[in-house]
Amino acid sequence: MLVFTLASVSAAVFAVCVVLNWVLRRRVLSSNGKAVLVTGCDRGFGHMVAGRLSALGFRVFAGCLDAEGEGAQKLRRLTSPNICVIPLDVTDERQVADARDVVEAQVEGQGLWAVVNNSGVATFAEAEWCSMAQYRAVMNINWLGTVTVTKTFLPLVRAARGRVVNVASLAGRVALPGFTSYSSSKFAVVGFSDSLRREMFKFGVKVITIEPSLYRTALSDVDTLTRQNHQMWAETSQEVRHHYGDVYLRVFLANLARMLRHCSPRVHEVVDDVTHAVTSVHPYSRYVPGLLANQLPTDFFSATPNRFQDWVLDWIFRVPASPAAMALD
């Protein structure tokens, strides 16, 4: 009876805490006088986030790889005058420094409320035929680009006691076969973000990760990824191609295409979470778009002992060693 009573009380306390937590995090800030930098605004999430924050009244510096391209022109044309499009290649330290000069001159000592590191690329290929050029490109943009932009703009964010919002991925928590280069870069983003969040606590600066699963964007374009794989396969060694065989490549690409066809079209879920991370008085430290449990303080994969986690995931995502064991549907 005592155990039942304690369990009931604990459940009630937990429910009250969840409700209070939800209410607390619904409070949003005024956008008045607040400026935000968003990278990767040429298309996709960055483009939509820039438009959303601008419509909410934030002054948005939209970093575009091609500041005269279609995406940049559309931002200038279709959104409010709150948007300032700036050229920003996150792999070019000189251009990142120039972007800071532009932002610093325009915010006039008020600091920068938020940096949204959204720029990213994807390569889905197995390790042995994924080229080193692709590894470097993915790492330079997804991780080093995030680090470069963050370090460059952090003094402005610190001045505003603002926040850094890094778009990572669930692939940065759970590594899938065929995601070696992409997962490596996103694990690095998550590790950088978690460490930085604890470092910045003393300054009142929040560091937040957005960790989407696969969504229907340019990064998940089947034709582009298929061409990329064929090119890398053709350039890899004869030894690797012989060991795997053409059948294995065809099955891999068929499975990849099948997976990408199931990408979620609900891209607004990511935009909603980025917006909440920027505008909430008390944002979460981690968002998993579309997942109701993303507000919990811990998640299954970080709370579960590593050995058990690795065993379960290895079993779920195992790939037959012999190409002959795989058959096309």
N, C-alpha and C positions, 0 to 999 in steps of 0.2 A: 504493500500500500504506500509506504514511504517512497519507494523507488518510483512508483507511478506518479505520485504528487510532485516529486522533484523533476521528473521528465516533463510533466505538464507545465510547471513553472518555467523551466528552461526553454521550452518551445514558445511559450507566451512572450518571454523576454526577448528571444531571438526575433520573433515576428514584429514586436514593437521596434526593435533596433533596425530591422530591414525597412520598415515603413518610415521611420524618422530619417534614416539615411537617404531614402528616395526623395523625401520632401526637401531635405537639406540641399540635395544636389540639383533640385529644380530651380534654385535661385540663380538668376542670370545677371550679368553686369551690364551697365550702360556702355554703349559703344562710343560715347562722346569723347573725342580727343584721343582715341586709341588707334594705333597703327599696327598693321600686321604684315609680315612678309610671308609670301607663299611661293615655294619653288615648284617647277614643273607645271606651269600653267598653260602650256601650249594646247593641252587636251586632257581628257580624263578627269580624275579626281581633282587635280590642282585647278583646272579650268573651272570646274563647278564650285569648288570651295571659294575661289576668288570671287565669283559672282554672288554666292550666297552671303559671304561676309560683307561685301560691298553693299548689298541690298539692306543689310542690317545696320548700316551706318558706319562701319569700320573703314578707315583709310587703308586701302590694300595696295601693297607693292607686289605686283604680280611678276615673278621672275619667269621669263620665257627663254628657252634655248634659242629660238628664232623670234626676235622682238618685232620683226616685220612680217612674220608668217600669218597663216590663216587664223590660227587660234588667238594670237595676240591682237589681230585686227578685229576679230569678233568681240573680244573683251572691250576694246575701245569703243566699238559701235553699239553693242547691245546692253551694256551695263551702265551703272551710274557714274558720275564724274569722280566718285571716290577712288577709282582705280588708276594706278600709275603703273604702266607696263615698263619693265626694265629688262635689258638683256642680262641673262644669268645662266652661264654654263657652270654647274657646281664643281666640275673637275678643273676649272681654270681659276687658280688662286688670285691672279691679278684681276680678273673680272669680278670675282666675289668681293674683293677689296674695293673695287670701283663702285659696286652696288651698295656697299656699306656707306661710302662717301655720299652717294645720292640720298639714301634714306636718312642718314644723320643730318644732312643739311635741311631736309624737309620736316623732320619731326621737331626741330628747334629745341633741343634739350629735354624733351618730354620722354625720351626713350622709346623703345619698341615693345608693344604689349605682347606680341607673340611672333615666333618663327615657326612656320609649318614646313617641315622638311618632307616634301612629297615626291621630289624627283626620283625616278627609279626605272630600271630596265629588268627584263627577265630573260633567262636562258634555261630551257628545260632539256637537259641531255645527260646521259650517263657520263661518269667521270672520265673514263678512258678515251672517249672520243670528243669530249668537250674541250675545245682548244684553249690553250693558255691565254690567247688573245681575248677570248670570251670571259674567262675567269677574271682577267685584269679589268676588262670593261665593266663587268657587273660589280666588282668590288670597288672600283674607282667611283662609280656613280652612286651606288646604293649606300655604301658605308663611308668611304673617304669623303664623298661629296657632303654627306650629312655632317660629318665631323668638321669639315672645313667651314661650312656655312654656320654651324652652331658656334664654333670658336670665334669666328669673325664677328658675329652679331651678338654674342653673349653679353658684352659690356652694355649694349643698348637695352637688352632685355632685363639685365640686372638693375639698371637705372629705373626701370618702370616696375620692378618686382613682378615681372610678367611670367611668361611660360614658353617652353619649347615643346612642340608637338611633332613627334617623329612617326612617319608612316612606315611601320615595319610590316610584319606578316605573321600569320599562324605558322608559316614555314620557318619562321625564326624561333619557334618553340618546339615544333615537331618536324623532324627531317624526313622527307619522303624520297624513295629511290627515283633517280632522274632529276632531282632538284639540287644536286651537289653545289653548283656555283651559286644559285639563287638563295638556297637555305643558308649557305656559309655567310653570305653578305647580310642576310636578315638576322641571323644569330648575332652577328657583330653589332648590328644596329640596336638590338634588344640589350645586349651586354653594355654597350656604350650608354644607352638611355638609363638603364637601371643604376649604373654607377654614378652617372651625372646627376640623377635625381637626388641621390643621397648626399652628393657634394654640394648641391645647390640649396638644400633645405635651409642652411644657415643664412642664406640671402633672401629667403622668401620667394625663390623662383621655383616654379613647378615644372617638372619634366614628365611628359606623357607619351605613351606609345599607342598607336592605332594599329591593330593587328588583324587585317581582313583575311578571309579565306579567298578563294578564287572568284573574281567578279568579271563580268563581261566588259573588258576594256581593251585598248590596243595591246596591252601586255599579254593578253590571252588569245591573240589572233592565231588561229590554227595554221593558216597558210604561211605566215611569216616564220613561225617556229618550225614548221616542216622544212621550209627552204633552208633555214639556218642549220638544222640537223643534217640535211643532205650535204651541204657544203662542208661542214666539219667532218662528216664521215668520209667524204672524198679526200680530205686533206690529212686524215689520220694515217698511221702506219699500216702497212700491209699485214703485219703481225696481229694488230688489234682487229682489223676487219675480218681476217681469217678466223680468229678465235671466236668472235661473236657470230659472224655470218650475216648475210643479207636478210635472211628470214627473221632473225632477231630484231634487226633494225625496223623491218616492216611491222612487226608485232608491236614494238615499242611505240612507233609513230601512230599506229592504229589505236593503241590504248591511250596515248596522249590526246589524240583527237577526241576520243570518247569522253575522256575526263573534262576536256575544255568545253565540250558541247553542254556540259552540265554546270558551267559557270553561272553564278547568280546574276540575273539582270537587274537586281535591286540595288543599283549603285548608290541610290540616295541614302542607303543605310550607312555607308562609309562617310558620305558628306555630312549626314546628321551627326555622327559621332565626332568628326573633326570640329564641327561647329560647336557642339556641346563642350568639347575640350577647350576651345578658345573662349567661349562666352560664360561658362558656368563659374559661379563664385567658388564652388568646391568641386572641381573636376575629379574624375577617377584617374588613377595613375595608369590604368590599362583599359583599353576598349577592344572588344571583339565584336565587330559589327554583325548585327543579325542574331547574336547569341544572347538570350535573356539573362544568362548567368554572368555576363561580362562585368556586372557591377560588384561581384563578390571579391573580397579582399585577396583571396588566393584562388588558384585554378587547379584542376585535377592533375595536370601534368607537372606543375611545380610542387604540388603537395605530396604526390605519390613518390615513394622511394625509387631512386634511379634504377636499381636493378630490376625491380618489378616492371617499371615503366618501359625500360629498354626491351625486356623480354616480350612484353605484350606487343609493343609496336613493331619489333622485328618480325614477330609471327604474323601480324596483320599485313605488313607491307612486304613480305618475303617475295622474291622473284625466283622462279625456277632457274637453276644453274645451267641447264642444258637447253639450247634453243629448240631442240627437238621436242622438249616437253611442253612447248608453247604452241598454240594453234590459233590461227586467225578465226574470228567469229564469222 
